[in-house]
Amino acid sequence: MRRRSFHTTFIRTLATLLSIVVVSSCAPNPPKTYTQDTKILRYETSGFDLNVVELADALGYLENIKLHSVGRAQGGIDAIESMKNDRTDFSIIPFNGLIITEVNSGFPITAVAACSGTAGNTTSALLVRKDEDIMSVKDLVGKKIGMNNVGALGSAVLELYFEQAGLTAAEIASIRLRPIPVDVIEQRLFQGQVDAIWVNDNIKQRALALDQFTALAEDVDIIGHRNTGSVVVKQSLIDSDPEVVETLVNGIARALEFEQTHTSMEVREVYSDYLEDIGQASRIPAFTGWQSSGVTTTGGLMDAEDFQIWSEWAEQKLHVNAVDLSQVYTNEFNPYFRD
């Protein structure tokens, strides 16, 4: 039977997911403590990373903005669909490559601050079992790799990794990606259901603490130190309430500065107390290994390099037209840019 190529599978997965129509559900009524002067911004949480906007709220940096969670997104594509269906006003979940493809397709969103990256020791990684004979990328040929979301950042980075390592098209085609919930991804590898897993830094720390896995590759070795994800807001919000967007970005920038000037333990304590206060204490165990957001710049400032690598990737792999990066992101609301 003819195998689908890694590249073809990736494109079809992305195209299929982008075309899914998510039926909007009725969001709960806002708390009665909200006033007419309060601006409510709707968002979704993720199950595997600290939300820098929530951290800003925890630190009291959002002024008259009140956050209103409408649920949990499984990944960036899921988050984009919620924005398209007017369930949310902003998101921290999509990676920069997805943001570029969405702007290219005509969806009016804009990146306003970096929120994740590969700074310091904060890296996503490809993990394998110590007792397996997988010592290099060549040993992955014909194997299965598990990850939280096929078609997201991990898939794109792995595609670059395979190409940089010199794998042939046939060898890449033999490597199969499998979606696995983050809550059980280490167990799937330990049980042998997959041969390797691609995980973010938080889960990497949790998995390596078991002393049963080793990192075969890390994203910083593949794409270097850069910001990889951004907070995106609807252009309609920028047009109608630029002051609100400025307050939001100011809060994000200050929260990132707090994170960059405090220990990870101090940040986790603030964030854990916040989650308890808003009735989401069940999310706390997911962040026990969290070290940092990995943002490489002060206050989440963005530059063209954060997006250029993915613009080229989208042109070559997804065959989209060249994107004017000035239409993708802006630093105009960031106080560090103004300074």
C-alpha positions as CSV (number, residue, x, y, z in Angstrom):
1,M,0.0,0.0,0.0
2,R,1.4,3.4,-0.9
3,R,2.3,5.5,2.1
4,R,1.3,9.1,2.4
5,S,4.3,11.4,2.7
6,F,4.9,13.2,5.9
7,H,4.6,16.5,4.1
8,T,1.3,15.6,2.3
9,T,-0.2,14.3,5.6
10,F,0.8,17.5,7.3
11,I,-0.8,19.7,4.7
12,R,-4.0,17.6,4.6
13,T,-4.3,17.6,8.3
14,L,-3.8,21.3,8.5
15,A,-6.3,22.0,5.7
16,T,-8.9,19.6,7.2
17,L,-8.6,21.1,10.6
18,L,-8.8,24.7,9.3
19,S,-12.0,23.8,7.5
20,I,-13.8,22.4,10.5
21,V,-16.8,24.4,11.5
22,V,-17.1,24.6,15.3
23,V,-20.6,25.2,16.5
24,S,-20.7,28.0,19.0
25,S,-21.9,27.1,22.4
26,C,-23.6,29.4,24.9
27,A,-21.0,31.0,27.2
28,P,-21.9,31.4,30.8
29,N,-23.1,34.8,32.0
30,P,-20.3,37.1,33.2
31,P,-20.0,37.5,37.0
32,K,-22.3,40.0,38.6
33,T,-19.2,41.9,39.9
34,Y,-18.6,43.2,36.3
35,T,-19.6,46.8,35.8
36,Q,-20.5,48.9,32.8
37,D,-17.0,50.3,32.8
38,T,-15.5,46.9,32.7
39,K,-14.3,45.5,29.3
40,I,-14.9,41.7,29.2
41,L,-12.4,39.8,27.0
42,R,-13.3,36.2,26.2
43,Y,-10.6,33.6,25.8
44,E,-9.8,29.9,26.0
45,T,-7.3,28.1,28.2
46,S,-4.9,25.4,27.2
47,G,-4.0,22.3,29.3
48,F,-0.3,22.5,29.0
49,D,1.1,26.0,29.3
50,L,1.0,29.0,31.6
51,N,-1.3,31.7,30.2
52,V,0.6,35.0,30.3
53,V,-2.7,37.0,30.1
54,E,-4.0,35.2,33.2
55,L,-0.6,35.9,34.9
56,A,-1.1,39.6,34.1
57,D,-4.6,39.4,35.6
58,A,-3.1,37.7,38.7
59,L,-0.6,40.5,39.1
60,G,-3.3,43.2,38.8
61,Y,-2.0,44.5,35.5
62,L,-5.2,44.5,33.4
63,E,-6.9,47.4,35.1
64,N,-10.5,47.5,34.0
65,I,-10.3,44.4,31.8
66,K,-12.0,41.3,33.1
67,L,-11.2,37.9,31.6
68,H,-13.9,35.5,30.8
69,S,-12.9,31.9,30.0
70,V,-15.2,30.1,27.7
71,G,-13.5,26.7,27.9
72,R,-10.4,24.9,26.8
73,A,-8.8,24.7,23.3
74,Q,-7.0,21.6,22.2
75,G,-4.5,23.6,20.1
76,G,-3.9,26.6,17.9
77,I,-6.3,25.5,15.1
78,D,-9.0,25.0,17.7
79,A,-8.3,28.4,19.1
80,I,-8.5,30.1,15.7
81,E,-11.8,28.5,15.0
82,S,-13.2,29.9,18.2
83,M,-12.1,33.4,17.1
84,K,-13.7,32.8,13.7
85,N,-17.0,31.8,15.4
86,D,-16.9,34.8,17.7
87,R,-16.5,32.8,20.9
88,T,-13.3,34.5,21.9
89,D,-11.6,37.9,21.5
90,F,-8.0,36.9,21.7
91,S,-5.8,33.8,22.0
92,I,-2.3,32.9,23.2
93,I,-2.3,29.5,21.7
94,P,-1.6,29.7,17.9
95,F,2.1,29.4,16.8
96,N,3.5,32.1,14.5
97,G,3.3,29.8,11.4
98,L,-0.4,29.3,11.9
99,I,-0.9,33.0,12.4
100,I,0.8,33.7,9.1
101,T,-1.4,31.2,7.2
102,E,-4.5,32.7,8.7
103,V,-3.6,36.3,7.9
104,N,-2.7,35.1,4.4
105,S,-6.2,33.5,4.0
106,G,-7.8,36.8,4.9
107,F,-8.8,36.2,8.5
108,P,-8.4,39.6,10.2
109,I,-6.3,39.0,13.3
110,T,-3.1,40.6,14.4
111,A,-0.3,39.4,16.7
112,V,0.3,42.0,19.4
113,A,2.9,40.4,21.7
114,A,5.1,37.4,21.9
115,C,4.0,34.9,24.5
116,S,6.3,31.8,24.0
117,G,9.7,31.0,22.6
118,T,13.0,29.1,23.1
119,A,14.9,31.4,25.5
120,G,17.3,30.0,27.9
121,N,16.6,26.4,28.9
122,T,13.0,26.6,27.9
123,T,12.7,24.2,25.0
124,S,10.4,21.7,23.5
125,A,12.0,18.3,22.8
126,L,11.8,15.0,21.1
127,L,11.9,12.3,23.8
128,V,12.7,8.6,23.5
129,R,13.0,5.8,26.0
130,K,16.5,5.2,27.4
131,D,16.1,1.5,26.8
132,E,15.4,1.8,23.1
133,D,18.0,1.8,20.3
134,I,17.0,5.2,19.0
135,M,20.2,7.2,19.0
136,S,19.8,9.6,16.0
137,V,17.2,11.0,13.6
138,K,18.0,8.1,11.2
139,D,16.7,5.7,13.8
140,L,13.2,7.3,13.5
141,V,12.7,6.1,10.0
142,G,9.6,3.9,10.0
143,K,8.7,4.9,13.5
144,K,5.7,6.6,15.2
145,I,6.0,10.0,17.0
146,G,3.3,11.2,19.4
147,M,2.5,14.8,20.0
148,N,-0.4,16.8,21.3
149,N,-1.5,18.4,18.0
150,V,-0.5,17.1,14.6
151,G,-0.4,20.0,12.3
152,A,0.8,22.6,14.8
153,L,4.3,23.9,15.8
154,G,5.7,20.5,16.7
155,S,4.9,19.1,13.2
156,A,6.5,22.1,11.5
157,V,9.6,22.0,13.6
158,L,10.0,18.2,13.1
159,E,9.6,18.7,9.3
160,L,12.5,21.2,9.4
161,Y,14.5,18.7,11.7
162,F,14.1,15.8,9.2
163,E,15.2,18.0,6.3
164,Q,18.2,19.5,8.1
165,A,19.3,15.9,9.1
166,G,19.3,14.9,5.4
167,L,16.5,12.4,5.4
168,T,15.1,11.5,2.0
169,A,11.5,12.1,1.0
170,A,10.9,8.4,1.3
171,E,12.4,8.2,4.8
172,I,10.3,11.2,5.9
173,A,7.2,9.6,4.4
174,S,7.7,6.5,6.6
175,I,7.6,8.5,9.9
176,R,4.1,8.7,11.2
177,L,2.8,11.4,13.6
178,R,0.1,10.4,16.1
179,P,-2.0,12.9,18.2
180,I,-1.9,12.0,21.9
181,P,-3.5,14.0,24.9
182,V,-0.8,15.7,26.9
183,D,-2.1,14.1,30.1
184,V,-1.0,10.7,29.0
185,I,1.7,11.3,26.5
186,E,4.6,10.0,28.6
187,Q,2.6,6.8,29.4
188,R,2.0,6.1,25.7
189,L,5.8,6.3,25.1
190,F,6.6,4.2,28.1
191,Q,4.0,1.6,27.0
192,G,5.6,1.4,23.5
193,Q,2.5,2.7,21.7
194,V,4.8,5.3,20.0
195,D,8.5,5.4,19.6
196,A,9.1,9.0,20.5
197,I,7.1,12.0,21.7
198,W,7.3,15.7,20.9
199,V,6.5,17.8,24.1
200,N,6.8,21.3,25.3
201,D,9.1,22.4,28.1
202,N,6.6,21.9,30.9
203,I,5.9,18.3,29.9
204,K,9.6,17.7,29.1
205,Q,10.6,18.6,32.6
206,R,7.9,16.4,34.0
207,A,8.9,13.4,31.8
208,L,12.7,13.7,32.4
209,A,12.1,13.7,36.1
210,L,11.0,10.1,35.8
211,D,14.6,9.2,34.6
212,Q,13.3,6.9,31.9
213,F,13.5,9.1,28.9
214,T,16.2,11.2,27.1
215,A,16.0,14.1,24.7
216,L,17.0,13.2,21.1
217,A,16.6,16.8,19.9
218,E,15.3,20.2,21.1
219,D,13.7,22.9,19.2
220,V,16.4,25.4,19.9
221,D,18.8,23.2,18.0
222,I,16.5,23.2,15.0
223,I,15.2,26.8,14.9
224,G,17.5,28.7,17.2
225,H,16.5,31.1,19.9
226,R,13.4,33.0,18.8
227,N,9.8,33.7,19.8
228,T,7.5,31.1,18.5
229,G,4.0,32.0,19.6
230,S,2.1,35.3,19.9
231,V,-1.0,36.7,21.5
232,V,-3.4,37.4,18.7
233,V,-6.4,39.7,18.8
234,K,-9.2,40.3,16.4
235,Q,-8.7,43.3,14.1
236,S,-12.2,44.4,14.9
237,L,-11.2,44.8,18.6
238,I,-8.2,46.9,17.6
239,D,-10.4,49.1,15.4
240,S,-13.2,49.5,17.9
241,D,-11.3,49.5,21.2
242,P,-7.6,50.4,20.7
243,E,-7.4,51.6,24.3
244,V,-8.5,48.2,25.5
245,V,-5.9,46.5,23.3
246,E,-3.2,48.9,24.7
247,T,-4.2,48.0,28.2
248,L,-4.1,44.3,27.4
249,V,-0.7,44.4,25.8
250,N,0.7,46.7,28.6
251,G,-0.5,44.0,31.1
252,I,1.1,41.2,29.1
253,A,4.4,43.2,28.7
254,R,4.6,43.8,32.5
255,A,3.7,40.2,33.3
256,L,6.5,39.0,31.0
257,E,8.9,41.4,32.7
258,F,7.8,40.0,36.1
259,E,8.4,36.5,34.8
260,Q,11.8,37.4,33.5
261,T,12.9,39.0,36.8
262,H,11.5,36.4,39.2
263,T,12.2,32.8,39.8
264,S,10.0,30.1,38.2
265,M,8.9,29.1,41.7
266,E,7.7,32.6,42.5
267,V,5.8,32.8,39.2
268,R,4.2,29.4,39.8
269,E,3.1,30.5,43.3
270,V,1.4,33.6,42.0
271,Y,-0.2,31.7,39.1
272,S,-1.4,28.8,41.4
273,D,-3.0,31.2,43.9
274,Y,-4.8,32.9,41.0
275,L,-6.1,29.6,39.6
276,E,-7.4,28.7,43.0
277,D,-9.1,32.1,43.3
278,I,-10.9,31.7,40.0
279,G,-12.0,28.2,40.7
280,Q,-9.6,26.4,38.4
281,A,-7.3,24.7,40.9
282,S,-7.6,21.5,38.9
283,R,-5.3,23.0,36.3
284,I,-2.4,23.5,38.8
285,P,-0.8,20.1,38.6
286,A,-0.2,20.6,34.8
287,F,2.3,23.4,35.6
288,T,4.5,21.8,38.3
289,G,7.4,21.5,35.8
290,W,6.9,25.0,34.2
291,Q,10.2,27.0,34.0
292,S,9.4,30.0,31.8
293,S,7.5,31.1,28.7
294,G,10.7,31.1,26.7
295,V,10.0,34.6,25.3
296,T,13.3,36.0,24.1
297,T,12.6,39.7,24.2
298,T,11.8,42.2,26.8
299,G,8.0,42.7,27.3
300,G,7.2,40.4,24.4
301,L,8.4,42.7,21.7
302,M,8.3,41.0,18.2
303,D,10.5,41.3,15.2
304,A,10.4,40.0,11.6
305,E,12.7,37.1,12.5
306,D,10.0,35.7,14.7
307,F,7.8,35.2,11.6
308,Q,10.1,35.1,8.6
309,I,11.2,31.5,9.2
310,W,7.5,30.5,9.1
311,S,6.7,32.7,6.2
312,E,9.3,30.9,4.1
313,W,8.1,27.5,5.5
314,A,4.5,28.4,4.5
315,E,5.5,29.4,1.0
316,Q,7.6,26.3,0.4
317,K,5.5,23.7,2.2
318,L,1.9,25.0,2.0
319,H,2.3,26.9,-1.2
320,V,0.8,30.1,0.0
321,N,1.6,33.5,-1.3
322,A,4.3,35.6,0.3
323,V,3.0,37.4,3.3
324,D,3.6,41.1,4.1
325,L,4.8,40.7,7.7
326,S,3.7,44.2,8.6
327,Q,0.1,42.9,8.3
328,V,0.8,40.0,10.6
329,Y,2.1,41.7,13.8
330,T,2.5,45.1,15.5
331,N,4.4,46.4,18.4
332,E,2.5,49.7,18.5
333,F,0.7,48.9,21.8
334,N,3.7,47.6,23.6
335,P,5.2,50.1,26.2
336,Y,8.7,48.8,25.6
337,F,8.4,49.6,21.9
338,R,7.3,53.1,22.7
339,D,10.2,53.5,25.2
